[in-house]
Amino acid sequence: MKAIKAFFKPTTSPKHTSGQNVAADLCDLTLDESTYHSAKQQEPSYSLFFSRLDSKRVQPFVGLKGNNTAIHLGNKFQLTSLQIDAVVNDASVTTVYTQKYRNGFTEPVEAKYEMPLAPNAAVSNFVVTYNDKVLVAQIKEKAQAQNEYSDAIASGNQAFMVEKNSSGSFTTLIGNLPPTDEVTVSLTVVSEIGTHLDRLHFCLHRFMFIQTPFDLVLKLDVQLSVPIESITFKDHSTGVDTTVDGHNGKLTYTTSEGVPKNIIVDIKPQPVAQPSYFLEKGPTDDTYALGLNFYPRLHVTPDEVDQAAEYIFLVDCSGSMSGSVIEQAKLALEILMRSLTERSKFNIWLFGSDFVSLFPESKLYNDETLDQASKYIVGIDANLGGTELLPPMKAILGNPYDPQYPRQVFILTDGEVSQRDELVDFVGKEANTTRIFTFGIGGGVDRELIVGMSRACKGYYEFIQDESDMEERVMTLMNVALEPTVSNIKVDWHGLDVLQAPKLIRPVFNLERMLIYALINKKPSKSSVTITITADGPTGKELAYPIEVHFDTAQTTSNKLHTLTALMAIRDYEEEERKGSHTKNKDKIVALGLKYHLVSNHTSFVVVAENTSGKPVEDTLKVVNVKQPEPIEQEEDVNTTFNAPTMFLSQQVQGFTSIPSVSATMCAPPSPSILRSGSPRKRTTSNNVSQILSAPVQLDMCEGEALDDCKVSYSMCKSQMYVEEERIIPTVKESNEMMELIRSQKANGSWSSVGSFKVPSVASIAKSLPADVWITLCVICKLESSFADKKAQWQAIVTKAIKWIKQQLTKASMADKYDQLHEAATKAL
């Protein structure tokens, strides 16, 4: 606790501190080797984009190529040279690509320029030069851009328009390029700097360029507000010249081989021990752009952690999970349930062809909800048909997010899904609200899905080949999820007129970086202002950190930070529109897009011809349409079409003590079921109802009323099915001794009864304490001594128990007696 106070305590700020990448240490929270290995599975921020290029789920290639479909001459735009000039500062990268081509066609052609854009990147300038003509991109409100484009075409002038593609790529068509001429394309991209742990990364994938030799010159100018320890060009040893001088560094790379392998430049700033800021003044006005960042070092012992969180467990219950796999998944769920604390919210979701949940929304963890979860887990079976993961994820992430309870989702699945790319894209848009842990079970699992979802939401993943290891592997990542967190982060701007981005600040987990941006519309009357970051700390107490911002020390050489902040704000507004929460964001998006030259959902580029020869433009551009990338073909799932009620006739029942009969009626859907204690019921809605239940079905086409002895009733209307089922609890095998102990634990971490375990007589040192303290101590010692090889499974459970014991000892004025009590319980066993 002292370390946390020291880290966040107010300090005297220097005139201008611009913190970049406070070094990330593993916290004092003990991590065994397997946990640390899994923790390192979180990838650098560029890795998801790279993997999507590798698999061509994002269309590769940056550059100019022929678009004449009438003749198949291949791409005769030969890239002769490429110069890349990039400026890296504390938060952003501004990269200018200057490409020279030789047009090898023998007639004027229409050409297409393409570029895949990484997340948090946008094109801010685009210029084409050929035949003494300079075509310059101008940003316009979308409707105005379309009108100007149409007017230019009708007037016989040259004009080209590009709009934002849904895939995130930049594409435009350029008409009537003269034959055999040279063409120069200059493209400017602004993006957030890539990060991983305490490093910054400048990255270019090889698939962004043609895979033939050409002359390449890369110039990287690094300008940080903290000293630079090193700049390393990974996997390249020749043609590289690097210099570092204090806060500045330069890298030059020249080659005639093009880009045969990925370009990754690793920049290591000097560690900074406090949250800090970097500031930029607008070159032409009195606006400011401000960035705040830090890597929190959380020195907290396990029993001090008392943080709120929401845990959602989503389990694949498709038919392929049947048998030992689903039984091991249920054991893992039971252990997970006992690892939570009373400051947690939780829910259990099951999915297959459809999905169900324990509660309509996550509930606080206590003895009552823990008991409900335990009974619910017993009834889980692999009886939900196919594997449709996107609908439940939309339902889960569609629930309101509570920043006081950072949301973490655990997904266990053994299959493939039909909408992998759409799913990864969807969850990636919720990276500010949700962290996802994924577990791929068996050899047939979709590995790209498992890795992609965790990367998209800054989580971790595990592949489980042997289901007998499932509990331990699941708990490995649960221990990561339980690590100290700084959450519910807010900024008190103390009267400054600001636009903050992101509006909702993501929790800062262990080994992660926090970045907050703001556009300040005018300089305050004072030369310095103290702003305050507040957050919920891992011990349950509020943390506060004041930062004194000195406006007289702002950078004035560019507006790069302004542009990046505007881009982040536009992303916020567009996300609100996507969710339908705000419908009046268009004017705000247009204003930012026009001011900072950014393409958005409501702004577009128009490329117009500047007449440098002084002669009227007589060439007429034929009408061209901006082509959208072709959608990636998905394999059709044969189980996704509901044809007739007879689809249920061949279903099998597994593990049920009785067989329900079914009445199917063409009538209005029933009202929603109500969860009832002791007899949980479910209501599902789906357009895909094949294999929804593993049970024999008798179809009685009655007049809207189920038979008296029906356990399940269906009502089908307009291809939707509403299912109301009374859960029939299957019989369960007797558990082993360790699981019996785990199942006996209360929500607060204590034990008061432990089944067949014989509690030894109370030691004299514990006689003045409540009986549960001694029982809990003995269970802890039993787990430690008899099940040491399964420590990963019970470690979080024991941590919770130790915390409860220490609370009781503090109340009894025996706070320093834990070690003695533990020794007494160990000897008594």
C-alpha positions in Angstrom: 0.0 0.0 0.0 2.9 2.4 0.7 4.2 1.8 -2.8 0.8 2.8 -4.3 0.6 5.9 -2.2 4.2 6.9 -3.2 3.3 6.3 -6.9 0.3 8.5 -6.9 1.2 11.1 -4.3 1.4 14.7 -5.4 4.8 15.9 -6.5 6.2 19.1 -7.7 6.0 19.0 -11.5 8.9 20.2 -13.6 8.3 23.0 -16.1 7.4 20.5 -18.8 7.2 16.8 -18.2 6.2 14.7 -21.1 6.0 11.2 -19.9 6.2 8.4 -22.4 6.0 4.8 -21.3 6.6 4.5 -17.6 8.4 1.3 -17.3 6.1 -1.6 -16.6 7.2 -3.9 -13.8 5.5 -7.1 -12.7 3.7 -6.2 -9.6 4.7 -7.7 -6.2 1.7 -9.9 -6.7 3.4 -13.3 -7.0 3.2 -14.8 -10.5 4.5 -18.3 -11.1 6.3 -19.1 -14.3 3.2 -20.4 -16.1 1.2 -17.3 -15.3 4.0 -15.0 -16.4 4.3 -17.0 -19.7 0.6 -16.6 -20.3 0.7 -12.9 -19.4 3.3 -12.4 -22.1 0.9 -13.7 -24.7 -0.6 -10.3 -25.0 0.7 -9.1 -28.3 2.0 -5.7 -29.4 -0.6 -3.4 -30.7 0.3 -3.9 -34.3 0.1 -7.7 -34.2 -3.7 -8.1 -35.0 -3.4 -5.9 -38.0 -0.3 -7.8 -39.1 -2.0 -11.2 -38.7 -5.0 -10.0 -40.7 -2.7 -8.9 -43.5 -0.9 -12.3 -43.4 -4.2 -14.1 -43.8 -5.5 -11.6 -46.4 -8.6 -10.8 -44.3 -7.4 -7.2 -44.8 -6.7 -6.6 -48.5 -2.9 -6.2 -48.8 -0.9 -3.8 -51.0 -0.3 -0.1 -50.8 0.1 1.6 -54.2 -1.1 2.3 -57.7 -2.3 -0.4 -60.1 -4.2 -0.6 -63.3 -8.0 -0.8 -63.1 -8.8 -1.5 -66.7 -11.0 -4.6 -66.6 -11.5 -4.7 -70.4 -7.9 -5.8 -71.0 -5.9 -8.1 -68.7 -2.5 -6.6 -69.0 -1.6 -7.1 -65.3 -0.2 -4.3 -63.2 2.0 -2.2 -65.4 2.5 0.5 -62.9 6.1 -0.2 -62.0 7.1 1.2 -58.6 10.6 2.7 -59.3 11.2 4.3 -55.9 9.6 4.8 -52.5 10.6 7.2 -49.7 9.0 7.0 -46.3 9.4 10.0 -44.0 8.0 9.4 -40.5 8.0 11.6 -37.4 7.4 9.9 -34.1 6.5 11.8 -31.0 5.1 10.8 -27.6 1.7 9.7 -28.9 1.6 9.8 -32.7 3.3 8.8 -35.9 2.9 11.0 -39.0 4.1 9.1 -42.1 4.5 10.5 -45.6 4.8 7.9 -48.4 6.2 9.3 -51.6 6.0 6.8 -54.4 7.2 7.1 -58.0 5.7 4.9 -60.7 6.3 4.4 -64.4 3.1 3.9 -66.4 3.8 1.0 -68.7 0.4 1.0 -70.4 0.2 2.1 -74.1 -3.0 4.0 -73.7 -4.5 6.3 -71.1 -5.8 4.3 -68.2 -7.9 4.5 -65.1 -5.8 3.6 -62.0 -6.7 2.6 -58.5 -4.8 3.6 -55.4 -5.2 1.3 -52.3 -3.9 1.2 -48.8 -5.0 -0.9 -45.8 -5.3 1.2 -42.7 -4.5 0.0 -39.2 -6.8 0.8 -36.3 -6.4 4.3 -35.0 -4.9 5.5 -38.3 -6.3 7.9 -41.0 -5.2 9.5 -44.2 -4.8 13.2 -43.8 -3.4 14.2 -47.2 -3.3 12.7 -50.7 -1.5 14.2 -53.8 -1.0 12.8 -57.3 1.4 14.5 -59.7 1.7 13.6 -63.4 2.0 15.3 -66.8 2.4 18.8 -65.1 -0.8 18.3 -63.2 -1.1 18.2 -59.4 -4.2 16.4 -58.1 -4.6 17.5 -54.4 -7.1 15.9 -52.0 -9.4 18.3 -50.3 -11.7 17.3 -47.4 -15.4 18.1 -47.7 -18.6 17.2 -46.0 -19.7 14.1 -47.8 -22.8 15.5 -49.6 -20.8 18.5 -50.7 -18.0 16.3 -51.9 -20.4 14.3 -54.0 -21.9 17.4 -55.5 -18.5 18.9 -56.4 -17.4 15.6 -57.9 -20.5 15.5 -60.1 -20.2 19.1 -61.1 -16.6 18.7 -62.1 -17.4 15.7 -64.3 -20.3 17.5 -65.9 -18.1 20.5 -66.6 -15.4 18.5 -68.3 -12.9 18.9 -65.6 -10.9 16.2 -63.8 -12.0 15.2 -60.3 -11.7 12.1 -58.2 -13.5 11.2 -54.9 -12.7 8.7 -52.2 -14.9 7.8 -49.2 -14.1 5.9 -46.1 -14.5 2.1 -46.7 -16.3 0.0 -44.1 -13.2 -2.2 -44.0 -11.0 0.7 -43.0 -9.0 0.8 -46.2 -8.3 3.9 -48.3 -9.2 3.4 -52.0 -9.6 5.9 -54.8 -9.7 5.8 -58.6 -7.6 8.1 -60.8 -8.8 8.5 -64.4 -7.1 8.9 -67.7 -3.4 8.7 -66.7 -1.3 9.3 -69.8 0.7 6.3 -71.1 4.5 5.9 -70.5 4.5 8.9 -68.1 5.9 8.9 -64.5 3.3 9.3 -61.8 4.2 10.4 -58.2 1.8 9.7 -55.3 2.3 11.3 -52.0 0.2 10.0 -49.1 0.2 11.2 -45.4 -1.1 8.9 -42.7 -1.5 9.9 -39.0 -1.8 7.2 -36.4 -1.4 6.4 -32.7 2.1 5.1 -31.9 2.3 1.3 -31.5 3.2 0.1 -28.0 4.0 -3.0 -26.1 5.1 -3.0 -22.4 7.7 -0.2 -22.1 8.5 0.1 -25.8 7.2 2.1 -28.8 6.9 0.6 -32.2 7.0 1.9 -35.8 5.7 -0.9 -38.0 5.1 -1.6 -41.7 4.0 -5.0 -43.0 5.7 -6.4 -46.1 2.3 -7.1 -47.7 1.7 -3.3 -47.8 4.1 -3.2 -50.7 4.7 -5.0 -54.0 6.9 -8.0 -53.5 9.4 -7.1 -56.2 12.7 -5.2 -55.8 12.5 -1.4 -55.8 14.6 1.4 -54.3 13.5 2.2 -50.7 14.5 5.0 -48.4 13.1 5.1 -44.9 13.8 8.1 -42.7 12.5 8.0 -39.1 12.7 11.1 -36.9 12.0 10.4 -33.3 11.2 13.4 -31.1 10.3 12.4 -27.5 10.0 14.5 -24.4 11.9 12.0 -22.4 15.4 10.7 -23.1 15.7 7.8 -25.6 17.6 4.7 -24.4 17.8 2.9 -27.8 16.4 2.6 -31.3 16.5 -0.9 -32.8 15.6 -1.9 -36.4 14.5 -5.5 -35.8 15.7 -8.2 -38.2 17.6 -5.8 -40.4 21.4 -5.4 -40.2 22.6 -3.7 -43.4 21.7 -0.4 -44.8 20.8 1.0 -41.4 22.1 4.1 -39.8 20.9 5.1 -36.3 21.8 7.9 -34.0 20.4 8.8 -30.6 21.0 12.2 -28.9 19.0 12.7 -25.7 15.4 13.2 -26.5 15.9 12.9 -30.3 16.8 10.0 -32.5 17.1 9.3 -36.2 17.1 6.2 -38.3 17.8 5.9 -42.0 17.4 2.7 -44.0 18.2 2.3 -47.7 17.9 -0.8 -49.9 17.2 -1.7 -53.5 15.4 -4.9 -52.5 12.0 -3.3 -51.6 10.3 -4.7 -48.5 10.8 -8.5 -48.5 10.2 -8.7 -44.7 8.3 -6.7 -42.1 9.7 -3.4 -40.9 9.6 -3.0 -37.1 11.5 -0.3 -35.3 11.7 -0.7 -31.6 12.1 2.5 -29.5 12.9 2.3 -25.9 12.3 5.5 -23.9 13.9 6.2 -20.5 11.5 5.1 -17.7 9.5 7.9 -16.0 8.3 7.2 -12.5 5.1 9.4 -12.6 2.1 10.0 -14.8 2.9 12.9 -17.1 1.8 15.0 -20.1 2.8 16.3 -23.5 1.4 19.5 -24.9 1.1 21.1 -28.4 -0.1 24.5 -29.4 -2.0 24.9 -32.7 0.3 26.6 -35.3 -2.5 28.9 -36.5 -4.8 29.4 -33.5 -4.9 29.4 -29.7 -6.0 25.8 -29.4 -3.9 23.2 -27.5 -3.7 19.4 -27.7 -2.8 17.6 -24.5 -1.8 14.0 -23.9 -1.7 12.2 -20.6 0.0 8.8 -20.1 1.6 6.4 -17.7 2.5 2.8 -17.1 1.3 2.2 -13.5 3.5 0.0 -11.4 1.2 -1.7 -8.9 3.1 -3.0 -5.9 0.3 -4.8 -4.0 0.3 -8.1 -2.2 -2.5 -10.5 -3.1 -4.4 -10.1 0.2 -4.5 -6.3 -0.2 -6.3 -6.5 -3.6 -9.9 -5.5 -3.1 -11.1 -4.3 -6.5 -14.5 -4.3 -8.2 -14.9 -6.1 -11.5 -17.5 -7.8 -13.7 -16.7 -11.3 -14.8 -18.7 -13.0 -17.6 -18.2 -16.7 -18.4 -19.3 -17.8 -21.9 -19.2 -21.5 -22.5 -19.6 -23.4 -25.7 -22.4 -26.0 -25.3 -22.5 -27.2 -28.8 -22.7 -30.9 -29.5 -19.0 -31.3 -30.1 -18.3 -30.3 -26.4 -20.1 -33.4 -25.1 -18.6 -36.0 -22.8 -15.5 -35.3 -20.8 -14.9 -31.8 -22.4 -18.1 -30.3 -21.0 -17.6 -32.0 -17.6 -14.1 -30.5 -17.3 -15.5 -27.1 -18.4 -18.0 -27.4 -15.6 -15.3 -28.1 -13.1 -13.3 -25.1 -14.3 -16.5 -23.0 -13.9 -16.9 -24.1 -10.3 -13.3 -23.2 -9.5 -13.8 -19.8 -11.2 -16.9 -19.1 -9.2 -15.0 -19.5 -5.9 -12.2 -17.3 -7.1 -14.4 -14.2 -7.3 -14.8 -11.8 -4.4 -17.8 -10.0 -2.9 -16.9 -6.9 -4.9 -17.5 -8.7 -8.1 -20.5 -8.9 -10.5 -20.8 -12.0 -12.6 -22.9 -14.0 -15.1 -22.7 -17.3 -16.9 -23.8 -17.5 -20.6 -24.1 -20.7 -22.6 -24.1 -20.7 -26.4 -24.6 -23.1 -29.4 -27.1 -22.5 -32.1 -28.7 -20.1 -29.6 -27.7 -18.8 -26.2 -29.0 -18.5 -22.7 -27.7 -16.9 -19.5 -28.0 -17.6 -15.8 -29.2 -14.0 -15.0 -30.8 -11.4 -17.3 -27.9 -9.2 -16.3 -24.8 -9.6 -14.1 -25.4 -9.8 -10.4 -23.3 -9.1 -7.4 -21.4 -12.0 -6.0 -22.7 -13.3 -2.7 -23.8 -16.5 -1.0 -27.2 -16.4 -2.7 -25.9 -15.8 -6.2 -23.1 -18.3 -5.7 -25.6 -20.9 -4.7 -27.7 -20.2 -7.8 -24.6 -20.4 -10.0 -23.5 -23.7 -8.4 -26.9 -25.3 -9.2 -26.9 -23.8 -12.7 -23.5 -25.3 -13.5 -24.6 -28.8 -12.5 -27.3 -28.6 -15.2 -25.0 -27.5 -18.0 -24.7 -29.9 -20.9 -23.5 -29.9 -24.5 -27.0 -29.7 -25.9 -27.3 -26.4 -27.8 -26.5 -27.6 -31.3 -24.1 -25.6 -33.5 -21.5 -22.9 -32.7 -22.9 -19.3 -33.2 -20.7 -17.0 -31.1 -21.6 -13.6 -32.6 -25.2 -13.3 -31.3 -24.3 -13.9 -27.6 -21.3 -11.5 -27.9 -23.6 -8.8 -29.3 -26.0 -9.5 -26.4 -23.3 -9.4 -23.8 -21.5 -6.3 -25.1 -24.8 -4.6 -25.7 -25.5 -4.5 -22.0 -24.6 -1.1 -20.4 -21.0 -0.9 -19.2 -20.3 0.2 -15.6 -16.8 1.8 -15.3 -16.8 0.9 -11.6 -16.9 -2.7 -12.6 -14.4 -3.3 -15.4 -15.8 -6.0 -17.7 -13.8 -9.2 -18.4 -15.2 -11.9 -20.6 -13.9 -15.6 -20.5 -14.8 -17.6 -23.6 -14.4 -21.4 -23.8 -15.0 -23.0 -27.2 -13.8 -26.0 -29.2 -15.1 -25.1 -32.6 -15.2 -22.8 -35.6 -17.7 -20.0 -36.2 -19.2 -18.8 -39.5 -18.6 -15.1 -38.9 -15.1 -15.0 -37.5 -14.0 -11.7 -39.1 -17.2 -9.9 -38.3 -16.9 -11.2 -34.7 -13.3 -10.0 -34.3 -14.2 -6.6 -35.8 -17.2 -6.3 -33.5 -15.4 -7.1 -30.2 -12.5 -4.9 -31.2 -14.8 -1.9 -31.1 -15.5 -2.6 -27.5 -11.8 -2.6 -26.5 -12.4 0.4 -24.2 -15.1 -1.4 -22.2 -14.1 -5.0 -22.2 -11.1 -7.3 -21.9 -11.5 -10.8 -23.5 -9.8 -14.0 -22.4 -10.2 -16.9 -24.9 -9.6 -20.6 -24.5 -9.4 -22.9 -27.5 -10.1 -26.5 -26.7 -8.8 -29.4 -28.8 -7.2 -29.6 -32.2 -10.2 -28.5 -34.3 -10.6 -25.1 -32.8 -10.4 -22.0 -34.9 -7.0 -20.7 -33.8 -7.3 -17.4 -35.6 -10.6 -16.8 -33.8 -9.1 -17.5 -30.4 -6.1 -15.3 -30.9 -8.0 -12.6 -32.8 -10.6 -11.9 -30.2 -8.1 -11.7 -27.3 -5.8 -9.4 -29.3 -8.7 -7.2 -30.4 -9.7 -6.6 -26.8 -6.2 -6.6 -25.3 -6.7 -9.8 -23.5 -4.9 -13.2 -23.3 -5.5 -16.6 -24.8 -4.7 -20.3 -24.1 -5.0 -23.4 -26.2 -6.0 -26.5 -24.3 -5.1 -29.8 -26.1 -5.8 -32.0 -23.1 -9.1 -31.3 -21.4 -7.7 -32.8 -18.2 -5.6 -29.7 -17.8 -8.5 -27.3 -18.4 -9.0 -26.2 -14.8 -5.4 -25.3 -14.4 -5.1 -23.5 -17.8 -8.3 -21.5 -17.1 -7.1 -20.5 -13.7 -3.8 -19.4 -15.1 -5.6 -16.6 -17.0 -8.0 -16.0 -14.2 -5.0 -15.1 -12.0 -4.0 -12.6 -14.7 -7.6 -11.1 -14.6 -7.4 -10.8 -10.9 -4.1 -8.8 -11.0 -4.2 -5.2 -9.6 -6.1 -2.8 -11.8 -6.6 1.0 -12.0 -10.2 1.5 -13.1 -13.0 4.1 -13.3 -10.4 6.6 -14.4 -11.7 10.2 -14.7 -10.0 13.6 -15.4 -11.0 16.8 -13.6 -10.0 19.5 -16.1 -10.5 22.3 -13.5 -12.5 24.6 -15.8 -10.6 24.1 -19.0 -12.8 24.0 -22.1 -11.8 20.6 -23.5 -12.9 17.8 -25.8 -11.6 14.6 -24.2 -10.8 11.5 -26.2 -11.6 8.8 -25.4 -14.7 9.9 -23.5 -14.7 6.6 -21.6 -11.2 5.8 -20.3 -10.4 2.1 -20.4 -9.1 0.5 -17.1 -5.4 0.2 -16.9 -4.5 -3.5 -16.3 -1.1 -4.8 -15.3 1.6 -4.2 -18.0 -0.6 -1.8 -19.9 -0.4 1.9 -20.8 -2.9 4.6 -20.3 -3.3 7.4 -22.9 -5.9 10.2 -22.6 -6.1 13.0 -25.2 -7.8 16.4 -25.1 -8.4 19.3 -27.4 -8.3 22.6 -25.4 -10.3 25.2 -27.3 -8.5 28.2 -25.8 -5.6 29.1 -23.6 -6.6 29.7 -20.0 -6.0 33.0 -18.3 -3.2 31.5 -16.2 0.0 30.2 -17.6 -0.5 26.9 -15.7 -3.4 24.8 -14.7 -3.5 21.8 -12.3 -5.7 19.0 -13.6 -6.4 15.8 -11.5 -6.7 12.2 -12.5 -8.8 10.1 -10.2 -9.3 6.4 -10.3 -10.3 3.4 -8.2 -7.2 1.7 -7.0 -6.7 -2.1 -6.6 -7.1 -1.9 -2.8 -10.6 -0.4 -3.1 -9.5 3.2 -2.3 -9.8 6.1 -4.6 -6.5 7.4 -6.0 -5.9 11.0 -7.0 -3.0 12.5 -8.9 -2.7 16.2 -9.7 -0.7 17.3 -12.8 0.4 20.9 -13.3 0.2 21.7 -17.0 2.4 24.6 -18.1 1.0 26.2 -21.3 4.1 28.3 -22.0 6.1 25.2 -22.7 3.9 23.7 -25.4 5.4 22.5 -28.7 4.6 24.8 -31.6 6.2 23.1 -34.6 3.2 21.0 -35.8 -0.4 20.0 -35.2 0.2 16.3 -35.2 -1.2 15.8 -31.7 -4.2 18.0 -32.6 -4.9 15.7 -35.6 -4.5 12.5 -33.6 -6.8 13.8 -30.9 -9.4 14.8 -33.4 -9.2 11.3 -35.0 -9.8 9.8 -31.5 -12.7 12.1 -30.9 -14.3 11.2 -34.3 -14.0 7.5 -33.4 -15.9 8.2 -30.2 -18.7 10.0 -32.1 -18.9 7.3 -34.8 -19.1 4.6 -32.1 -22.0 6.4 -30.5 -23.7 6.6 -33.8 -23.1 2.9 -34.4 -24.7 2.0 -31.1 -27.6 4.4 -31.7 -26.9 6.3 -28.4 -26.4 9.6 -30.2 -28.0 10.6 -33.5 -26.8 14.3 -33.6 -23.1 13.7 -33.9 -22.8 14.5 -37.6 -22.1 18.2 -37.2 -19.4 17.5 -34.6 -17.7 14.9 -36.9 -17.9 17.1 -39.9 -16.4 20.1 -38.0 -13.4 18.0 -36.8 -12.9 16.3 -40.1 -12.8 19.5 -42.0 -10.6 21.3 -39.6 -8.0 18.5 -39.3 -8.4 17.0 -42.8 -9.7 13.6 -41.8 -11.9 11.2 -43.7 -14.9 9.9 -41.6 -18.4 8.6 -42.0 -19.5 12.2 -42.9 -16.5 13.6 -44.6 -14.8 12.6 -47.9 -11.8 13.4 -50.0 -12.3 15.1 -53.3 -9.2 15.1 -55.6 -9.2 18.1 -57.9 -6.8 19.1 -60.7 -4.6 22.2 -60.3 -3.9 23.6 -63.7 -0.1 24.4 -63.6 0.3 25.0 -67.3 -2.0 28.0 -67.4 -4.1 26.4 -70.2 -7.8 25.4 -69.7 -8.4 21.8 -68.8 -9.9 20.2 -71.9 -9.6 16.5 -70.9 -12.9 15.0 -69.8 -12.8 12.3 -67.1 -15.2 9.5 -67.7 -17.5 8.9 -64.7 -15.8 6.4 -62.3 -17.4 4.9 -59.2 -15.4 4.5 -56.0 -15.2 0.7 -55.7 -15.7 -0.9 -52.3 -13.5 -3.9 -51.4 -15.2 -7.2 -52.3 -16.6 -8.8 -49.2 -14.6 -11.8 -47.9 -16.5 -14.9 -48.7 -17.7 -16.9 -45.7 -18.5 -20.6 -45.8 -22.2 -21.1 -45.5 -23.2 -22.9 -42.4 -25.6 -25.6 -43.4 -27.2 -25.5 -39.9 -28.2 -21.8 -40.1 -31.5 -22.2 -42.1 -34.7 -23.2 -40.3 -36.8 -25.1 -42.8 -39.3 -27.1 -40.9 -40.1 -28.4 -37.4 -38.9 -31.9 -38.5 -35.3 -30.6 -37.8 -35.9 -31.6 -34.2 -37.0 -35.2 -34.9 -33.5 -36.8 -34.6 -32.2 -35.0 -31.5 -30.7 -37.2 -28.7 -31.0 -36.7 -25.0 -27.9 -36.9 -22.7 -27.8 -37.1 -19.0 -31.4 -36.2 -18.3 -33.4 -38.2 -15.8 -36.6 -37.7 -17.8 -37.4 -37.0 -21.4 -39.5 -33.9 -22.2 -42.1 -33.9 -24.9 -42.7 -30.9 -27.1 -45.7 -29.2 -28.5 -45.1 -26.9 -31.5 -47.8 -24.4 -32.2 -48.1 -21.7 -34.8 -49.2 -18.9 -32.5 -48.1 -15.7 -30.8 -44.8 -16.0 -28.8 -45.1 -16.5 -25.0 -44.2 -13.8 -22.6 -40.7 -13.8 -21.2 -39.9 -16.3 -18.5 -38.9 -15.2 -15.0 -35.9 -16.7 -13.3 -37.1 -18.5 -10.2 -35.0 -19.8 -7.4 -34.6 -23.5 -7.5 -36.2 -23.8 -10.9 -34.3 -21.6 -13.3 -36.0 -21.0 -16.7 -34.7 -19.6 -19.9 -36.0 -17.6 -22.8 -34.2 -17.4 -26.1 -35.0 -15.7 -29.4 -33.3 -16.9 -32.6 -33.6 -17.1 -36.3 -31.5 -20.2 -36.2 -33.2 -22.9 -34.1 -31.7 -26.0 -35.5 -30.4 -28.4 -32.8 -31.5 -26.0 -30.0 -32.1 -28.8 -27.6 -30.7 -32.3 -27.4 -34.0 -34.0 -26.7 -36.5 -36.2 -28.7 -39.4 -34.2 -29.9 -43.0 -35.1 -30.4 -44.7 -32.5 -32.6 -48.4 -32.0 -31.7 -49.9 -29.4 -34.0 -52.4 -28.2 -31.4 -54.4 -24.9 -31.3 -51.9 -22.9 -29.3 -51.8 -24.8 -26.0 -49.1 -27.2 -25.0 -50.0 -30.6 -23.7 -50.5 -30.8 -19.9 -47.4 -33.0 -19.4 -45.1 -30.9 -21.6 -41.8 -29.8 -20.1 -40.9 -27.7 -23.1 -43.1 -25.5 -25.3 -42.3 -23.9 -28.6 -44.2 -21.2 -30.4 -43.1 -20.4 -33.9 -44.0 -17.1 -35.6 -42.3 -15.5 -38.7 -39.3 -17.9 -38.5 -38.5 -16.9 -34.9 -38.7 -19.4 -32.1 -39.2 -18.6 -28.4 -38.1 -21.4 -26.1 -39.3 -21.8 -22.6 -37.8 -24.7 -20.8 -37.9 -26.0 -17.2 -34.4 -27.1 -16.5 -34.1 -30.7 -15.5 -30.9 -31.3 -13.4 -28.8 -34.2 -14.6 -27.0 -36.4 -12.2 -23.4 -35.6 -11.5 -20.4 -37.8 -10.6 -19.0 -37.6 -7.1 -16.2 -35.0 -7.0 -12.8 -35.5 -5.6 -11.6 -34.3 -2.2 -10.2 -31.0 -3.5 -13.4 -30.1 -5.3 -15.4 -31.0 -2.3 -13.4 -28.5 -0.2 -13.7 -25.8 -3.0 -17.4 -26.2 -3.3 -17.9 -25.7 0.4 -16.3 -22.2 0.4 -18.6 -19.2 1.1 -18.6 -16.1 -1.1 -16.6 -14.1 1.4 -13.8 -16.7 1.3 -14.4 -18.5 4.6 -15.5 -22.1 5.4 -17.9 -23.1 8.1 -18.6 -26.7 7.0 -16.4 -28.9 4.9 -18.2 -32.1 4.2 -16.1 -35.2 4.9 -13.0 -33.3 5.9 -12.2 -33.7 9.6 -11.2 -30.4 11.2 -8.7 -30.9 14.0 -9.2 -29.6 17.4 -8.8 -25.8 17.8 -5.4 -24.7 18.8 -5.1 -22.6 21.9 -4.0 -19.5 20.0 -7.3 -19.6 18.0 -9.8 -20.3 20.8 -10.8 -16.7 21.2 -11.6 -16.3 17.5 -14.8 -17.2 15.6 -14.9 -20.9 14.8 -14.9 -20.2 11.1 -11.5 -18.7 11.3 -9.9 -22.0 12.5 -11.9 -24.1 10.0 -10.8 -21.8 7.2 -7.1 -22.0 8.3 -7.3 -25.7 8.3 -8.8 -25.9 4.8 -6.0 -23.6 3.6 -3.4 -25.8 5.1 -5.0 -28.9 3.7 -5.1 -27.5 0.2 -1.5 -26.4 0.5 -0.2 -29.7 1.8 -2.3 -32.3 -0.1 -2.8 -30.5 -3.4 0.4 -28.6 -3.9 0.6 -29.9 -7.5 -2.8 -28.2 -8.3 -1.8 -24.8 -6.8 -2.8 -22.9 -10.0 -6.4 -24.1 -9.4 -6.8 -23.1 -5.8 -4.4 -20.2 -5.4 -7.0 -17.5 -6.0 -9.4 -19.3 -3.7 -6.9 -19.4 -0.9 -5.9 -15.8 -1.5 -9.5 -14.8 -0.9 -9.6 -16.9 2.3 -6.4 -15.4 3.7 -7.8 -12.0 3.1 -11.0 -12.8 5.1 -8.9 -14.3 7.9 -6.8 -11.2 8.2 -9.9 -9.1 8.3 -11.1 -11.1 11.3 -7.7 -10.9 13.0 -7.7 -7.1 12.6 -11.2 -7.0 14.3 -9.8 -9.1 17.1 -6.7 -7.0 17.5 -4.5 -9.9 16.4 -3.4 -8.6 13.0 0.1 -9.8 13.5 -0.8 -13.4 14.4 -1.6 -14.9 11.0 1.7 -16.7 10.6 1.5 -18.2 14.1 -2.1 -19.4 13.4 -1.1 -20.8 10.0 1.8 -22.7 11.7 -0.6 -24.1 14.4 -3.1 -25.3 11.8 -0.4 -27.0 9.7 0.8 -28.9 12.8 -2.7 -29.8 13.8 -3.5 -31.6 10.5 
